[in-house]
């Protein structure tokens, strides 16, 4: 901040005080304020890895701010020649941040790096620290006595524009909210963002408290009495935080208390690193406890889970298995999704649910699948082509076109051995991170994306997203060419698909082989071309008292523009407690009742037929825990004898090993 602006503000403030208060300070008090009250500033991050659709209008930023190498965020004041005090929340030591270098700045604009933390409490919201290469000659007196309804003065770096003084009245004492362990000072002097950590002075200019909180309308604000600091043990950092931990897809909550202490003095960066790691461990342990304690009421054991375990859902767009308002678990998609077209048959379908962006990315034909998941810049640039992500800059919404290469890249396996690509990008301008979890699919990727403050991503949302991957419901779709390419990149396949052999001979035939079934198809009933497709519907299934993620049906179609296809379904025997519709359907299946009686029927211009696989012809019904059957659909009114012959031929090419 320029000296000229500072002295102008100070002069106006002093003029107001002299005109409207009977207890104006003498000249010495103002000198002491000038010498002992400082701005707290952060070194600006000069790098910006983002690119925009047009240049950012830096000329709209006020000159003094534009040319300042620092961000002014709070206030500190000297309590001795070498010791300084402020509000703990100004330093946000519990959270990791891209802003790491803290300084104090004096009235001349000189900055001094903060050095050692010597006393700290985020509960009471204070911090005592030392500064490198600074010794203060004048400090304000401390007064532990005060009177309600007497004048007080809030001194601080209001709105980050330098130290000013504003007057008011000490209105009352207010117990802290949780347990009433101490009483806050409440006062009416205005306190703006940036005042945090500044001194609250009595009518004589003596310090009676640290300004900690402001009300939205700035009429009733709060300060911590200095005597409360002396009650705490010296050379100790106290971190206490009451939390209610939950995952966004469930109603279950876990009240918890982060309670950690660290011996001081310590360099503030070392303390920040130590505490952020402790908080990360705490959140991970809390999450694990939440899931363990509620295991019997969370999917796959919670209310409604059995219905989902016996259902086959079509879902190329990722669903999140969540607890509904009725308490039942089901697989949900966002209430609203949008689709953006890309070049060369590519598109992005997206929607937001539970504060997470869900994305189904069908890649352009000219982009290789390997390039999409290996080149993080290409991946995110294409996402940003389809989804508008704007930066608000001086009240202008400017579209971001690139985040550059990912800041972090690694792999994560969920509980069902699906391999997720985890990538993060830094958004330096707002101290945030973009976190993405992506699964490779034959025609592109699906992604879960979250944007939040850097520390909140690292110590909270990252763990949440890992946990949510176990609740993602997804099917795999692609043309035969896309499946060929998909299997050329086996390193990114989920475990259940790694042992599958798939091949497509152009315009001739396909072969599919797994440890449970195999089949081939060779143009007999409809032509197969590069436009033909295979659809693997993967579901959460219960087998031998274990919930697995496995193939529940396979669909092979001529092309997406007609209804010629055949499919192979695996039906699980219903358990006790399932809805009648599941039991009735199973009974129809094993008793070969319509529609499973190998008879053709017409619907909306196409002909359909179901048939149990011959593998089950001589098996006892009571011994069956699951059954494979085939479903054939052909456009037009096809005679029944032809449909029976076609589905018989299909079944003859299917071998059941399960």
N, C-alpha and C positions, 0 to 999 in steps of 0.2 A: 504494500500500500504506500502511496506517495506521502511524504511528510506534510505537504501542503493540505491535503485532504484530511489527514489526521488532526492537525491543529485547528482546522475550520470546524470539524465536528466537536472537538473538545471545547472550543470557544463558545459555540452555540449551546452546548450542554451546560457549561458553567453559567452562561447568561440566564438560562431557564431556572437553574437552581437558585441563583441570587434573587430572581424576581419573585419566585413562588414559595420559597421555604424560609423559615426563620432561622434555621440552623445550618447555614452555609459553612463549608470548610474554609479553613485558613489556607494561605498559599502553600505552607509546608506540606499539608495533606495532599494537595495536587501534585507536588513534586514527588512525594513518596509513591503515589499511584503511578506516575510516569516512569519511575525508576524500578518498580517492583511488580508491575502487572504486564503480562506478555500475551501475545497471540500464540496459539499452538498451530503449527503448520505442518503439512505433508509435502514432501518433494513430489512434484508432478511426474506422472509417467509420460515420458516423451514419445514412446513408441505407440504406434497404432497399426495393428496388423490387418485392419479392415479396409475394404475398398467400397466406394460409394458411387451411385449413379451420376453424381455431380459433385464438384468441389464443395467442401463445407464452408459456410460463410463466416469465416473467422473475424471478418471486419465488423460484424454485428456485436461481437463481445466488447464490453467496455475496455478502453485502452489499458487501464491499470491492471485489470484482471488478465487480459490477453498477454501482457508482458511480464506477468508475475511468474516466477519459476516454482511457486508454491501454492498450495491450496490452504486457505485459512479455515480451520474447523472448530476451534474452541479457545479457551482461555486458561492461563495458569498464573499463579502469583507466588512470590518468594515468601517463605516463612522464616528463613534465616539467610545468611549470606550465600550458602551453597545448597539449600534445600528448597524445593518447589512443590506446590500442591495444585491439584486439579481434580476434575471428576473422572472416575474410572472409565465411564462409558465412552469418553472421548477417544480413548486409546484402543477400545475393542480388542483387548488382549486374548479373549476367548476364541476369537474367530481369525482364521487365516485371511490374508488380504494380499492384493497386488501392491498396495501401498505399505511400505515397510519402514521408511525412514522418517521418524518424527523429530521435529525441531521446535524450539520456541523462538519467537522473533520480537525484538525490542522496538521501541518507538523510532529508532534510526533506521530500521530495516535490516539490522544484522541478525543472522540466524545462528543458533547454537544447537548442536545435536544433543538429544536426550541420552543419558548414559545409563545410570543404575537406578533400578526400582528398589526403594528401601522400605516401603509399606504400601499395602494395597488391599482394597476390599470392594469387590463388585456388588456385594450385598448392600453396603452403606454408600457405595458409589464415590469413593475417594482414592487418590493415588498420591504418594510422596515420591519424589525422584530427585536425582542430581543431573547436572548438565555439564557437558565438557567445556572447559575453558571459559567459565563465567563465574564471577563473584559479584554479588549485589551489595551495594553500599547502604542502601536505604530500604527498610521493610516496614510495613504497617504494623501497628500494635494489634495484639489479639485480646479480645474481651469475651469472657465466658458468661458475663451477665448482660441481660437485655430486658427491655420492657415492652410489653404488648402495646400496640397503638402508638408507638413512637416512630419517627421518620427513619427510613433505611434507604440505602443507595446500592443499586445493582451495578457493579463495574464489570465490564466484559467486552468481548470482541463480537458485538452484535452484528448478525448477518455476515460475519466474516469481513467486515469493513473497518476494523480497527477498534481500539479501546475507547468506549464512551461510558458516561455515568448517567444513570436515570434514577429518579427518586420515587418513593412510595412510602407505604406504611407497613410495619410488621403487624400482621392481622391476627395471627393465632399460632398455636402449636398443634400439630396433627400427628397421631400415632402412625407409624409405618403399618402398611395394610395387612401383612401376613400374621404377625404375632404381637405387634405393638411393642417391639423390643426397644424402640427409641422414638423420639418425637421430631418430626420435620418442622423447620421454621417455614411459616407461610407468609408471603409478603405480596404487596400489590405493585411494586415497581416492575416496569416492563422488562421481560427477559425474552430475547429472540434467539433463534438458532445461532450458535456461536458463543452465547453467554455461558454455556456449561463450563464449569470449572473455575469461574471467576469468583471474586470475593463479594460477600454481602456485608456492607459496612453499616455501622450505627451512625447516629447523628454526630458523633465526634470523629468519625473516620476510622474507627477501630473495626477489625474483622470479627464478625460474629458467626459466619457460616460460609460454606461453599455452595454456590448455585448449582443445582443438579437437575431440576425438572421445570418445565414450563407448561402452563395450561394452553389449550388451543387458542383462547382469546387473549392470552397474555395478561389477564387481570389477577389471577391467583397463581403464584409460582412458588417453588420450593427450594430450600437450602438445608444442608446438613450442618448441625451444630458442631463446632470444632471439638467440644469435649467428647463427642462420640468417637473421634479418631484416637484420642488418648486412652480410651478404654480398651482398645485392641492391642494385642501383643506387638511389640516392635519386631522389625526384621522378618515379617511374615506376610505372604500374599494369601488372601482368603478368597476362594471362588465358591460361591453358593448360588445355585439356580434351580428353581422349581419348574419342572416340565411335565407335560402330559403327552406321552409318546403314542403315536398311532400311525397306521398305514392308511393311505387314502382310499383303499378299496374295502375297508372293513370298519365296523363300528367299535371294535375292541380298542380299549385305551389302557395305557399303563402310567399311572402317576409315578414320578420318580424325582430324585433330588441329586443334582450334581454337587458334590461336596469335596473340594480338593484344596490342599494347602501346600505352599512351597516356601522353603526357607529363603530369605533374602539377605543381602542384596544380590541382584542379578541384572545383567544387561537386559534391556526390555525385549530385544529380539530373541534372546535365549529363553526368556520367560514365556514369550508368546508361542514359540515353537513347542516348549514343554507342555503348556496348558492345552494347546490345540490338539496335540497328540493324546493327552489324557481324555479330553472331551470326545475325541473320535472313538477311543476304546470304550468310553462310557456309553455312547450312543449305539455302538455295535452290540455291546452286552445287553443293553436295554431292549433293543430290537429282538435279539435272540430269546430273551426272557418273555417278551410279549408273545412271540410265536409259539414258544414251548408251553406257556401257561394256558394258552387258548387253543391248543392243537385240536381238541375234540370239537370245537365249534367253528373252526376255520376250514375252508375247502382243502382237501377232499373229504373231510369228515363232517363239516357243518351242515345245517339244515338245507335241504334241497340239493346237496351234492350228488346223491344217488341218481337223481334225474339227469344231471349233467354227465355223469359217468356212463350213462346208457344212451346218450344222445349223440348224433352225428350232425355237427353244424357246418354249413358251408361258410367259410370265412377266409377269403384272401386278405381282406382288411383285418388288421390285428384287433382282437377283442381282449378285454381285461376281465378275468373272472373276479366278480365282486359280490359283496353282500348287499342285496337289495333292501329297499325300505321295508319290505315285509319280512326281512330276516333270512330269506332264501338266497343261496348262492347261485349265480348264473353268469353267463358270458355276455358282456355288454360292449357296445360300440358307442361313440359319441352321438348325442342327439342330432347333431348337424355335422355333415362333412361337406367339403368342397373339393372340386377337382380342377387342376390346372394342366393344360396340355403343354407338352414339350415337343421338340422337333422329332422326326423319325419315329412316330408311333409311341413316343414316351409320354407318360403322364404321372402326376402326383395327386393322390387322394389323401386328404388330411382332415383332422378334427381334433378338438381338445376335450379331454375328460380328466377330471380330478387334478387339474392344473398341469397335465402332461400332454404334449403334442404327440398324437399317434399318426404315423405316416406309412402309406403303402406306395412304394416308388417303383413303377413299371419303367424300366430303363429304356432309353432310346435304342433303336436297332443298331446304330453305329457306335455304341459304347460297349466295350467288352466287359463282361461281368467281373473279371479279374481286376481291370482298371478301376472299376467302381468302388471296390472295397479296399484296394491297395493305395489308391490315390485319394487322400483325405480332402485335398483342395477341390478336386474334380467332384467328389461326392457332395460336398456342402455347397459348392457353386451351383450345382444342378438343383439342389433343394431350394436355394435362394431364388432361382429362376422361377420356381413354381409357387413359392410361398413368400409373400411380401414381408420383410422384416425391416422396420424403419428405425432410424435414430432420430430422436427429437433434439434438434440443435437450434437453440435460440428461437423456439416456437415454430420451427420448420421441420416437417417430417421428411427425412431424406432416406431413401431406400439403400440398404446395404446390399452390395452385389457379391462380396467375397469376404470370407473370414480367414483366407490363407490356409496354410497347412495346419493340421491339428497340433495342439500343444502337447497332448498326451494321446497315446494309442496303446491299447493292450487288449487281451482276450479274457473273457469271463464265461465260465460254464455254470449254467443254472442247475437246479436239482434234478432236471430231466436230461442232463448232458447235452443241452443245446449250446452251441458255441456263439456267444455274442461278441461283436466287435464294439469295444468301448472307446469313444473318442471324446476329447474335450477341446474347446476353443476358448481363448481369453477374449473378453470384451473389456478392454482396458479402460475405456472412457467411463464405465460405470462400475468398475471393480466387480465384474460378474464373470461367470463361466457358462458356456453352453455345453451341456452333457448329453451325449447320444449313446443309446444302446441299440445295435442293429443286428438283425439276422439276415444272412444271405438266403435268397430264394431263387428259383430258376429264372424268373423274369426281372430280378432286381434285388431290392432289400425292403424290409419293414423296419421302422425305427420308432423308438420312444425317445423324446427329446424334452429336456428340462433346462430352463435358464434361471439362475438365481445368483445371489452374492457369492463370491468365491469361497469364503469360509463355510457358508451354508451348504454349498454343493459338496465340499470335501468332508464335512463332519455330520451331514444329515441326509441330504437327498441322494447321495451316491449309494448309501446303504439301503435306502428305501427302494431305489430303482433296481438294485440287485435282488431284493426280496420280491419285487413285483414281477420280475422275469419268470418266476415259477407260476404265475397266474395268467400268462399270455396264451391265448387260444388262437391257433393259426393253421390254415391249410396251405399246401404248396401247389401252385399252378404254373404251367408253362407249355409253350409249343415244344414239339419233339426236338427241334434244333436247340432250344433253350435248355432242355433237359440234358442234352448231350454236353453242352458247355458247362452246365451245373456240375455234372459228374467229372468233368476235367479238373475241377477245383475241389477235390475231396477233402482238402484240409479244413474247409469251412462247413462241411456237412454236419448236421446233428447226428448223434451216435446212432439213432434208429435207422438212418438212411445210409450209413457208411458201408454196410454189408450188402447193399442192394446193387445188383448189376442191371444196368439199363443200356440199351443200344437201339439206335434208329438207323436203318438203311434207307436212304432217301427214296421216297415214293414206293417202298417195297414192304418193309415189315418193321415191327418193333419187338424187342425181347425184354422181359422183366423177370428178375429172379431175386427172391429174398429167402431167408431161412424159414419162412412160414408158407409162402406160395410162390408159384411161378406161372407165367403164361406167355404166349406169343400171339401176334395178330399180323395178318398178311394181306390186307386189302380185300378180304372175302365179302364183307357185307357193305362196307363203304370205303371209299378211297382214303388213303393216308398220304398226306403231303406235308410240306413245311408248315402249313397252316393248321395241321392237326395238333391236338393237345392231349396232355395227360394231367389229371387233377388228383393229387393225393390228399385225401381228407384225413388229417391227423387229429386224434381225440385223446382225452384223458380216459383211460380204461382201467377197470379193476380186474386183475388176474391173480389168482392164488393169494388173495388178501393183500395184494400190493397194487398201488396205483402207478401205472406206467403211462408214457406218452407214446402212442403207436398208431400205425395206419389202421383206420377203421373202414375206409372204402377207397377204391381206385376207379377213376372214371377216365375212359378213353373216348375222345370225340373226333368227328371228321373235321370240323372247324367251328369257330365260335358263332358263325352266322346261321347254322342249322341245328336241328335236334337229333341228328344221327349219332348215337353213342352206345356204349355198353359200360356197365359198372359192376364191380365185385364188392360186396358188402360183407362185413363181419358183424354179426349180431350176438351180443352177450346175453346169457340167460339172466332174467331179472331177479334181483334180490328182494327179500321181504322188505316191505316199507315203500316200494315204488308205487307210483300212480298206476291205476288200473289200465291206462292206455298202453303202458309198456308190457304188462302181463298179457293183455288181450292180443297184442301184436305178436308176442312170442308164441302164444298158443296157436294162432293162425299159421305161423311159420312152420312149426314142427308138425302140425296136422295138415299142412298143405291146403289150407283154406284160402279163398280169394283175399288178396290178389296173388298169393304165393302158390297157386294151384296150376301153374304152367299153362294158363289160358290167356289169350291176347285180349286187350281192351283198347278202345280208342278214347283219346282225350285231346281236345283242341287241335285237331288236324294231324295228330301223330298216333302211332300204335305202340303199345308197351306190353312187355311180358316179363314175369318173374319166374325164376326156377332155382330150387335148391340144388346145390352141387351134388353130383352122383355119389360123392364120397360118403354121404350120410344115408344112402338108401337102406342099408342093412344095419344101421346102428339103432340101439334102443333110445327112445326119446328121453327117458329119465337120466341117461348117462351123458347127455349133451350139455356142456357148459357154454358153448358158443357154436354158431353155425355160419358157414359161408354160403351166400346165394348170389345169383347173377340177375342183373336187371338190364334189359335191352330196350332201346327206344329207336324207332324209325319214323321219318316223316311220311305222311300219307296214310291211306287206309290199306294196310298190308294184311293179306289173308292169314288166318290163324295157323294153318299148316306150315306156311313159310316162316312165320315167326318162331314156331316150335322148332323147326329145323335149324334156324339160325342160332337160337340160344343153345340148342343141343351141341352144335358145332363149337360154339364159344366155350362151353363147359368142358368139351373134350380137350381143349388146349390149355386148360387151367389145372395145375397140379397143387393139391393141398398137402403141405408138410406139417401143419400146425397141430 
